[in-house]
Amino acid sequence: EVTDEKPGEKFFRLCLEKANCSAAQCAFVGDSLKKDVIGAQRAGMCPVWYHPQEDAPEPAEPVLRIRRLDELHARLL
């Protein structure tokens, strides 16, 4: 539906529209720092970086990182 790819603003705006919530109410989980985390930050969402490997590079800004998807619920609360 969107011709703009992540981290483009249109993609994240459509996500919020489909979720029917504000950016402050939304967490966006992705495995790419550049496309998912930065895009979600720019959109005002809570970015969650899914990176299962131990040797993950340190992002420029602090970000919530999970190694397993089953960690998500507890980490967001």
Sequence and secondary structure as in RCSB ss.txt:
>XXXX:A:sequence
EVTDEKPGEKFFRLCLEKANCSAAQCAFVGDSLKKDVIGAQRAGMCPVWYHPQEDAPEPAEPVLRIRRLDELHAR
LL
>XXXX:A:secstr
  SS TTSHHHHHHHHHHHTS GGG EEEES IIIIIHHHHHHT EEEEE  STT    SS  EEESSGGGHHHH
H 
